[in-house]
Amino acid sequence: MSGPPLFIVACDRSGTTMLRLILDRGRDLAIPTESMILVDFANVRDRYGGLATDAEFDRLARDVWRHPKVREWNLASGPPDRAGLSGEAAYRHALEAPFAAYAGERGKPRWGDKTPLYVHHLDEVRRVFPEARLVVLVRDGRDVALSLLDVPFGPGNVWGAARMWRSAVEAGDRAAAAWPESVLTVRYEDLVDAPEQVVREVCTFAGISYSPAMLAIEEASAGNVAAGQEGWFRRLSEGISRDSVGRWRREMTRDRVALFQAEAGDALTRHGYPLDDAGPPPRIPAAAYAAQNWALKGWQFGRLHIVQERGREVPQIVRRHLHR
Protein backbone atom coordinates (compact mmCIF):
# COMPACT_ATOMS: atom_id res chain seq x y z
CA MET A 1 0.00 0.00 0.00
CA SER A 2 1.39 3.37 -1.02
CA GLY A 3 -0.27 5.52 1.63
CA PRO A 4 -2.42 5.48 4.76
CA PRO A 5 -5.97 4.13 4.70
CA LEU A 6 -8.84 6.61 4.65
CA PHE A 7 -11.90 6.19 6.86
CA ILE A 8 -15.17 8.05 6.20
CA VAL A 9 -17.33 8.33 9.32
CA ALA A 10 -20.41 10.25 10.44
CA CYS A 11 -23.93 9.88 11.68
CA ASP A 12 -25.81 7.64 9.25
CA ARG A 13 -27.52 9.48 6.34
CA SER A 14 -24.93 12.28 6.30
CA GLY A 15 -23.60 11.71 2.78
CA THR A 16 -20.97 9.06 3.47
CA THR A 17 -22.11 6.84 0.59
CA MET A 18 -21.95 9.76 -1.82
CA LEU A 19 -18.40 10.64 -0.75
CA ARG A 20 -17.44 6.98 -0.93
CA LEU A 21 -18.66 6.72 -4.53
CA ILE A 22 -16.81 9.91 -5.45
CA LEU A 23 -13.46 8.79 -4.05
CA ASP A 24 -13.87 5.23 -5.31
CA ARG A 25 -14.11 6.58 -8.88
CA GLY A 26 -10.55 7.87 -8.65
CA ARG A 27 -7.53 5.84 -9.71
CA ASP A 28 -5.88 5.54 -6.30
CA LEU A 29 -8.47 4.36 -3.79
CA ALA A 30 -10.95 1.47 -3.58
CA ILE A 31 -13.66 1.70 -0.93
CA PRO A 32 -16.00 -1.25 -0.36
CA THR A 33 -19.39 -1.22 1.32
CA GLU A 34 -19.48 -0.99 5.11
CA SER A 35 -17.08 -3.30 6.93
CA MET A 36 -17.93 -3.34 10.66
CA ILE A 37 -15.02 -5.72 11.27
CA LEU A 38 -12.95 -3.29 13.35
CA VAL A 39 -15.75 -3.15 15.92
CA ASP A 40 -16.88 -6.76 15.68
CA PHE A 41 -13.44 -8.29 16.14
CA ALA A 42 -12.35 -5.81 18.80
CA ASN A 43 -15.22 -7.20 20.87
CA VAL A 44 -13.97 -10.79 20.62
CA ARG A 45 -10.24 -10.54 19.88
CA ASP A 46 -9.22 -12.26 23.12
CA ARG A 47 -10.64 -15.48 21.70
CA TYR A 48 -7.76 -15.72 19.24
CA GLY A 49 -4.84 -15.63 21.68
CA GLY A 50 -1.61 -13.83 20.92
CA LEU A 51 -1.64 -14.75 17.21
CA ALA A 52 1.86 -16.14 17.60
CA THR A 53 1.03 -19.41 15.86
CA ASP A 54 -0.30 -20.21 12.42
CA ALA A 55 -3.31 -21.95 13.95
CA GLU A 56 -4.34 -18.87 15.96
CA PHE A 57 -3.85 -16.53 13.04
CA ASP A 58 -5.59 -18.79 10.53
CA ARG A 59 -8.66 -18.97 12.74
CA LEU A 60 -8.88 -15.18 12.95
CA ALA A 61 -8.22 -14.67 9.24
CA ARG A 62 -10.88 -17.22 8.28
CA ASP A 63 -13.42 -15.60 10.60
CA VAL A 64 -12.67 -12.17 9.12
CA TRP A 65 -13.22 -13.54 5.62
CA ARG A 66 -16.50 -15.15 6.75
CA HIS A 67 -17.88 -11.98 8.32
CA PRO A 68 -21.25 -11.08 6.71
CA LYS A 69 -20.03 -7.67 5.56
CA VAL A 70 -16.82 -9.02 4.03
CA ARG A 71 -18.73 -11.76 2.23
CA GLU A 72 -20.73 -9.02 0.48
CA TRP A 73 -17.50 -7.91 -1.25
CA ASN A 74 -17.36 -11.18 -3.24
CA LEU A 75 -13.58 -11.43 -3.01
CA ALA A 76 -11.92 -13.82 -5.43
CA SER A 77 -8.99 -14.54 -3.10
CA GLY A 78 -8.90 -16.20 0.30
CA PRO A 79 -7.50 -15.32 3.73
CA PRO A 80 -3.77 -14.51 3.99
CA ASP A 81 -0.99 -16.44 5.69
CA ARG A 82 0.49 -15.17 8.95
CA ALA A 83 3.69 -14.06 7.16
CA GLY A 84 5.72 -14.51 10.35
CA LEU A 85 3.79 -11.81 12.21
CA SER A 86 2.36 -11.99 15.73
CA GLY A 87 0.48 -9.84 18.22
CA GLU A 88 -0.72 -6.44 17.05
CA ALA A 89 1.02 -6.72 13.68
CA ALA A 90 -0.71 -10.04 12.95
CA TYR A 91 -4.06 -8.65 14.07
CA ARG A 92 -3.70 -5.68 11.73
CA HIS A 93 -2.62 -8.00 8.91
CA ALA A 94 -5.75 -10.13 9.30
CA LEU A 95 -8.12 -7.16 9.34
CA GLU A 96 -6.37 -5.27 6.55
CA ALA A 97 -6.19 -8.25 4.20
CA PRO A 98 -9.76 -8.14 2.80
CA PHE A 99 -9.49 -4.40 2.14
CA ALA A 100 -6.16 -4.91 0.35
CA ALA A 101 -7.66 -7.76 -1.66
CA TYR A 102 -10.66 -5.62 -2.61
CA ALA A 103 -8.37 -2.83 -3.81
CA GLY A 104 -6.03 -5.21 -5.63
CA GLU A 105 -8.87 -6.85 -7.52
CA ARG A 106 -9.82 -3.39 -8.79
CA GLY A 107 -6.29 -2.37 -9.72
CA LYS A 108 -6.04 0.27 -7.00
CA PRO A 109 -2.92 0.80 -4.86
CA ARG A 110 -4.80 1.91 -1.72
CA TRP A 111 -7.98 1.12 0.19
CA GLY A 112 -10.46 3.08 2.23
CA ASP A 113 -13.43 2.37 4.45
CA LYS A 114 -16.90 3.90 4.73
CA THR A 115 -18.51 2.74 7.95
CA PRO A 116 -20.43 5.56 9.67
CA LEU A 117 -20.58 3.68 13.00
CA TYR A 118 -16.81 3.95 13.36
CA VAL A 119 -17.26 7.59 14.38
CA HIS A 120 -17.91 6.14 17.85
CA HIS A 121 -14.85 3.86 17.68
CA LEU A 122 -12.08 6.03 16.31
CA ASP A 123 -9.76 5.08 19.17
CA GLU A 124 -9.97 1.50 17.92
CA VAL A 125 -9.48 2.58 14.30
CA ARG A 126 -6.32 4.43 15.26
CA ARG A 127 -5.12 1.61 17.50
CA VAL A 128 -5.13 -0.77 14.54
CA PHE A 129 -4.24 1.83 11.89
CA PRO A 130 -2.44 4.68 13.69
CA GLU A 131 -1.55 6.40 10.42
CA ALA A 132 -5.16 6.44 9.16
CA ARG A 133 -6.73 9.57 7.73
CA LEU A 134 -10.23 10.24 9.08
CA VAL A 135 -12.89 12.24 7.23
CA VAL A 136 -15.81 13.20 9.45
CA LEU A 137 -18.91 14.24 7.53
CA VAL A 138 -21.42 16.56 9.20
CA ARG A 139 -24.85 17.32 7.76
CA ASP A 140 -27.64 19.51 9.14
CA GLY A 141 -29.13 17.23 11.75
CA ARG A 142 -32.69 18.20 10.93
CA ASP A 143 -32.23 16.90 7.39
CA VAL A 144 -30.49 13.83 8.79
CA ALA A 145 -33.45 13.20 11.09
CA LEU A 146 -35.91 13.17 8.20
CA SER A 147 -33.68 10.81 6.26
CA LEU A 148 -33.17 8.50 9.24
CA LEU A 149 -36.92 8.24 9.73
CA ASP A 150 -37.22 7.04 6.12
CA VAL A 151 -34.97 3.98 6.54
CA PRO A 152 -35.58 0.75 8.50
CA PHE A 153 -32.38 0.93 10.57
CA GLY A 154 -32.98 4.42 11.94
CA PRO A 155 -34.44 5.70 15.21
CA GLY A 156 -38.14 5.60 15.95
CA ASN A 157 -38.79 9.32 16.35
CA VAL A 158 -37.24 12.79 16.07
CA TRP A 159 -36.14 12.70 19.71
CA GLY A 160 -34.11 9.55 19.02
CA ALA A 161 -32.75 11.01 15.78
CA ALA A 162 -31.59 14.17 17.54
CA ARG A 163 -29.75 12.23 20.20
CA MET A 164 -28.22 9.87 17.63
CA TRP A 165 -27.02 12.77 15.47
CA ARG A 166 -25.69 14.78 18.41
CA SER A 167 -23.76 11.79 19.76
CA ALA A 168 -22.11 11.16 16.38
CA VAL A 169 -21.25 14.82 15.82
CA GLU A 170 -19.76 15.15 19.30
CA ALA A 171 -17.66 12.03 18.73
CA GLY A 172 -16.34 13.53 15.50
CA ASP A 173 -15.61 16.82 17.24
CA ARG A 174 -13.64 15.06 19.96
CA ALA A 175 -11.58 13.25 17.35
CA ALA A 176 -10.85 16.49 15.49
CA ALA A 177 -9.68 18.12 18.72
CA ALA A 178 -7.56 15.13 19.74
CA TRP A 179 -5.91 14.43 16.36
CA PRO A 180 -6.15 17.59 14.27
CA GLU A 181 -3.49 16.42 11.82
CA SER A 182 -5.39 13.20 11.11
CA VAL A 183 -9.00 14.42 10.97
CA LEU A 184 -10.76 16.47 8.30
CA THR A 185 -14.30 17.62 9.05
CA VAL A 186 -16.44 18.18 5.93
CA ARG A 187 -19.94 19.61 5.82
CA TYR A 188 -22.34 17.82 3.49
CA GLU A 189 -23.78 21.13 2.36
CA ASP A 190 -20.34 22.38 1.31
CA LEU A 191 -19.72 19.15 -0.56
CA VAL A 192 -22.87 19.43 -2.69
CA ASP A 193 -22.54 23.20 -3.16
CA ALA A 194 -18.89 23.14 -4.28
CA PRO A 195 -18.05 19.50 -5.04
CA GLU A 196 -14.83 20.10 -6.97
CA GLN A 197 -13.37 22.37 -4.30
CA VAL A 198 -14.28 20.08 -1.41
CA VAL A 199 -13.28 16.84 -3.13
CA ARG A 200 -9.92 18.37 -4.05
CA GLU A 201 -9.47 19.24 -0.37
CA VAL A 202 -10.31 15.68 0.66
CA CYS A 203 -7.92 14.28 -1.95
CA THR A 204 -5.08 16.50 -0.76
CA PHE A 205 -5.77 15.47 2.83
CA ALA A 206 -5.80 11.78 1.88
CA GLY A 207 -2.77 12.05 -0.42
CA ILE A 208 -4.59 10.82 -3.52
CA SER A 209 -5.01 12.31 -6.98
CA TYR A 210 -8.09 14.19 -8.11
CA SER A 211 -9.83 13.92 -11.46
CA PRO A 212 -13.08 15.55 -12.67
CA ALA A 213 -14.50 12.10 -13.46
CA MET A 214 -14.72 11.44 -9.73
CA LEU A 215 -17.72 13.75 -9.51
CA ALA A 216 -19.79 11.76 -12.03
CA ILE A 217 -21.26 9.39 -9.47
CA GLU A 218 -24.35 8.92 -11.63
CA GLU A 219 -22.06 6.72 -13.77
CA ALA A 220 -21.04 4.53 -10.82
CA SER A 221 -21.99 0.88 -11.02
CA ALA A 222 -25.18 -0.11 -9.22
CA GLY A 223 -23.13 -2.89 -7.64
CA ASN A 224 -21.28 -0.29 -5.57
CA VAL A 225 -24.24 -0.18 -3.17
CA ALA A 226 -24.81 -3.13 -0.85
CA ALA A 227 -27.38 -5.64 -2.06
CA GLY A 228 -30.83 -4.88 -0.72
CA GLN A 229 -29.98 -1.24 0.05
CA GLU A 230 -30.46 0.23 -3.43
CA GLY A 231 -33.72 1.88 -2.42
CA TRP A 232 -32.00 3.82 0.35
CA PHE A 233 -29.77 5.64 -2.15
CA ARG A 234 -32.02 6.26 -5.15
CA ARG A 235 -31.07 9.92 -5.45
CA LEU A 236 -27.39 9.10 -5.96
CA SER A 237 -28.22 7.75 -9.41
CA GLU A 238 -29.09 11.36 -10.34
CA GLY A 239 -25.61 12.61 -9.42
CA ILE A 240 -24.41 15.14 -6.87
CA SER A 241 -27.30 17.42 -5.99
CA ARG A 242 -28.31 19.88 -3.29
CA ASP A 243 -32.01 19.02 -3.65
CA SER A 244 -32.07 17.51 -0.16
CA VAL A 245 -30.45 20.52 1.53
CA GLY A 246 -32.98 22.23 3.78
CA ARG A 247 -35.59 19.55 3.26
CA TRP A 248 -36.51 19.94 6.93
CA ARG A 249 -37.85 23.43 6.24
CA ARG A 250 -40.45 21.96 3.89
CA GLU A 251 -41.28 18.69 5.61
CA MET A 252 -40.67 18.97 9.35
CA THR A 253 -43.40 20.33 11.61
CA ARG A 254 -42.58 23.17 14.01
CA ASP A 255 -42.98 20.85 16.99
CA ARG A 256 -40.47 18.42 15.50
CA VAL A 257 -38.03 21.21 14.70
CA ALA A 258 -38.37 22.55 18.25
CA LEU A 259 -37.85 19.08 19.71
CA PHE A 260 -34.75 18.41 17.60
CA GLN A 261 -33.23 21.78 18.46
CA ALA A 262 -33.92 21.30 22.17
CA GLU A 263 -31.91 18.06 22.07
CA ALA A 264 -29.12 19.06 19.67
CA GLY A 265 -29.16 22.83 19.23
CA ASP A 266 -25.61 23.36 20.53
CA ALA A 267 -24.20 20.93 17.96
CA LEU A 268 -26.19 22.60 15.17
CA THR A 269 -24.87 26.08 15.95
CA ARG A 270 -21.33 24.80 16.48
CA HIS A 271 -21.28 23.56 12.89
CA GLY A 272 -22.85 26.66 11.39
CA TYR A 273 -26.51 25.63 11.16
CA PRO A 274 -28.73 28.49 12.40
CA LEU A 275 -31.55 27.58 14.74
CA ASP A 276 -35.10 28.09 13.56
CA ASP A 277 -37.55 30.16 15.59
CA ALA A 278 -39.81 27.17 16.14
CA GLY A 279 -40.83 28.00 19.69
CA PRO A 280 -40.62 25.67 22.68
CA PRO A 281 -40.70 21.89 22.24
CA PRO A 282 -43.80 19.89 23.21
CA ARG A 283 -44.12 19.28 26.94
CA ILE A 284 -43.75 15.52 26.76
CA PRO A 285 -41.44 13.64 29.19
CA ALA A 286 -38.21 12.33 27.74
CA ALA A 287 -39.16 8.89 29.08
CA ALA A 288 -42.17 8.81 26.76
CA TYR A 289 -40.03 9.67 23.74
CA ALA A 290 -37.48 7.06 24.78
CA ALA A 291 -40.12 4.34 25.14
CA GLN A 292 -41.60 5.11 21.73
CA ASN A 293 -38.15 5.25 20.15
CA TRP A 294 -37.08 1.86 21.49
CA ALA A 295 -40.40 0.20 20.71
CA LEU A 296 -40.30 1.30 17.08
CA LYS A 297 -36.60 0.48 16.75
CA GLY A 298 -37.27 -3.01 18.07
CA TRP A 299 -40.02 -3.57 15.52
CA GLN A 300 -37.82 -2.24 12.70
CA PHE A 301 -34.92 -4.41 13.86
CA GLY A 302 -37.04 -7.53 13.58
CA ARG A 303 -38.40 -6.59 10.18
CA LEU A 304 -35.01 -5.72 8.69
CA HIS A 305 -32.48 -7.99 10.36
CA ILE A 306 -34.55 -11.05 11.19
CA VAL A 307 -37.14 -11.19 8.42
CA GLN A 308 -35.54 -9.39 5.45
CA GLU A 309 -31.91 -10.36 6.11
CA ARG A 310 -32.79 -13.74 7.68
CA GLY A 311 -30.71 -13.10 10.77
CA ARG A 312 -27.36 -13.24 9.01
CA GLU A 313 -25.90 -10.36 11.04
CA VAL A 314 -27.88 -10.54 14.29
CA PRO A 315 -25.05 -11.91 16.52
CA GLN A 316 -22.68 -9.16 15.40
CA ILE A 317 -25.33 -6.44 15.87
CA VAL A 318 -26.16 -7.61 19.38
CA ARG A 319 -22.47 -7.59 20.35
CA ARG A 320 -22.04 -4.08 18.92
CA HIS A 321 -24.81 -2.73 21.10
CA LEU A 322 -23.58 -4.56 24.18
CA HIS A 323 -20.12 -2.98 23.76
CA ARG A 324 -21.23 0.58 22.93
N, C-alpha and C positions, 0 to 999 in steps of 0.2 A: 504494500500500500504506500502511495506516494505522499500522503498527508493525513492529518487527523480526521477521525470520523466526525460527521455533523449530525446533531440530534435536533429535531424540530419538536417543540413541546408547547403546551397551552391548555386552557380549558377546551374540552370538546366543542366542536362547531365554531371554531375561531379562525378557520382558513388554513389549517395545517395540511389538509389534502391538496388544496390548490397550490400551496408553496411546494409541497412534495412533487407534484406533477411538473411544475415549472423547473425545478432543479434537476429532476430526473431526465428532462429532455436535453440537458447539456451533455457534453462529451466526457466529463470527468467523473460524474457521481451517479451511482445507482441507488435508489431508495425503494425498498420493498414496502408492502403493506405493513400494518402495525405488527410489532414483534412480541412484546410483553415478556420476553424471556429474561431480561435483566431483573425484573421484579419477581417472576415466578421461580427462578432458580436461586435468587438470593434468599428466598423464604425456606428453601430446603437444601441448601448447599452442604450442610453438615452431614447429610446422608452419604456423601461421596468420599469422605475421608480427605486425606491430604493430597490426593491426586499424584502421588509419588510412584504409582505402579500403573502399568498398562491397563490392568483390569479395572482399577478405579476410574481412570480417565475414559476408557472406552464406554463404561456405563453412563457417565455424564454426557459424553458426546452423542451417544445413541439417543438418550432422552431428550437432548436439545433438538436433534433432528426430527424426533417424533412429536415435538410440541405442536399443538393444533395450529398455531399461527405460522410456524415454520413450514408445516406441511402445505399450507396454502401457497407457498412460493414455488412449489413444483420443481424443486432442484433436481438436476440430472445427476449430480455427484452425491457421494455419501459422506458420513462423518470422517473427520481427519484422524490421523495417528497422533500419539502424544508428542512426538518429535523431541523426546528427551526432556520435556518440561515438567515442572511440578509446582504445587502450591498455586499462588496467585497467577503466575505466568501461564500455567496449564489451564486454570479456570478461564482466564481471558481468551486463550486460544480456542477453547471449546465453544464459548459464546460468540466469538468473532467469526468463526469458520463459516456458518451459514450466510452471513452477510457478505463475506469475501467471495463465497461461491456464487451468490446471486449477482454480484458485480462482475465477476469473471465471466459468467455465462452471457453477460450483456456487453462484454468488451470494454468495461469501465475500470479504471485503475483504483477508484475509491468507492467507499460505500457510505451511506447515511441511514438514518432511522427517523421515522415519523410515528411516534407513539405519544399522543397527548398526555396520557397518565403519568409519564415519566417526569412531568413537571413537579410532582410530589416526591420524586425519588432521585433527584439530581445528585445527592451525595453518593448514592450507589452507582449512578452512571459514571461519575468522576473517579470513584474508587476503582472501577474496572478499566475505565478509559480516561486516565487523568489528563490526557492531552486533548480531549474532545472539545469541539466547538458547539455551543448551545444557542439555538435561536428560539427565543420565547416570543410567541405571537400573542398579541392582545387585541381584542375586538370589543366594541361597545357591548357591555354586558346585557343591555336591554335587548339588543338584536340577538345576542347569543341565547338569551332566555327563550325567545320565540322559537329559535331554531331547535333548541334542546327539547322543547315541548312537542316538536313535530316528529321526533325519532323515538324508537322503542327502548333505547338504552338510557334515556335522559331522566331527569327528576320528574316528580309528579305534579309540581306546581311552581309558581313563580318564586315563592319563598325558598324552595329547595334549589331552584336555578340560581338565585342570587347568592346563596351561601356556597354553592358549588363553584360559581364563577369567581367570587371573592377569594375563596381558598386557593384556587389555581393562580390567580393574579398575584396574590401575596407571596406564594411560593416562588413564582418567577422573579418578583421584586427582590426577595431575599437572596436568590442566586446571583442576580445582577450586582447587588451590593457586595456579596462575598467574593465573587470572581469576575470583576469587571472586564478583565482582559479576555475572558473565555465566553462571555454572554453578550448576545446582541438582542435587544428588545425591539420588535417590529410591530407597528400598529397595522391591523388589517386594512383600515381605511386608507392609510398611506400607500399600502401595497396596491390596492385597486385604483387609487387616484393617479399614482405615478409609478406604474409597474417597472418600467425600465430603470428608473433611478433607484428604486428600492431593491430590485433584484441585483443590480450591479453592486450595491452596498453589501448585500448578503454574500455575493460571490467573492468579493474582496475579503470579507471577514472569514469566509471558509477557505480561501486560497484556491478557488477554482475559476475556470474561465467562463466568461459570459458570451452568449450569442443571442441575437434577436429571436431566433427560432425557439428559444426557451419559453417565450411568452405565448406561443401558439398552443395552449393546452387543449383547445378544441380539437387538435389533431392527435392528441394522445390516445393510445390504444385503450379500448374499453376494459381490457384485461388488467389495466393498472389500478383498478378499484377492486377491493375484495369481493369475492363471489357472494351474492345475496345482498350486497350493500349498494348496488347501482342506483336504486331509487333514492338513496340519501344524498346523492351528489348529482342530481339531474342537471342542475344549472351549470356545472363545470363543462358540460358538452357544448355550451354556448360561448365559452371563452371567459377571459377575465372581465368582470363587470362590477360596477358599483350599484347595481339595481337593488341589492339587499341592504345597502347602507341606509340607516335611518328607518328601516322597516317598522321599528317599534313605534314611531310617531304615527303611523297609519293604522296599526293593528293592535296596539296594546291599550287597554282601558286605563283611565287615570288612576283607578285604584291599584291596578297592577304596577303601573309606573311608580306610584308612591311607595308601594310595598317593596319593590326592588331597590329603590333608592334608599329606603330606610335601612335595608340590610347591607347595601354595598356602595353607598354614596361616596364614601371616602376613596375607595378604589377607583370609582369612575372619575372623580375630579383629579386624582393623582395622575391619571393617564390622559387628561385633556378632554374628557367628555363632560360637557356642562350638564348640570342637573336641570330637570324640567320642573316648572312650577305646578306640580300635580297635587299639592295640598298634602294633608296628613294621611298616613296609611290607614286602612281599616282597623278598627279596634277589635282584633281577633287574637286570642292568645297564641303565642308561638307554639305551644304544645299541640294546638289544633292543626296548625299548618304542618307540623312535623308528622303527626299521625296520618294526615291525608297523603303527605309526600311518600312516606314509607309504605303505606298501603298500595298506592298506585305503582310505585317502583317494584313492589313484590309481584304484583299482577303482571307488569310488563316483563319482569325477569323471567317468569314462567313461560309467557307467550313466546319470547324471543329465544332464550337460551335452552329451554327444555323442550318446547314444542317445535319451533322453527329449526333450531340448530341441533336438535336431538341430543342435547346434553353433552356435546363433545368438549365443551370448555368449562363445564360447571365446577369441577374440582379446582381448577386454577383460579376461577373467579372467586370462589369461596375463600381460598387462601389469601388472595389479594386483599379482600375486605377484612379478614382477620388480622392482617399485618399492617393495615393502614395506620 
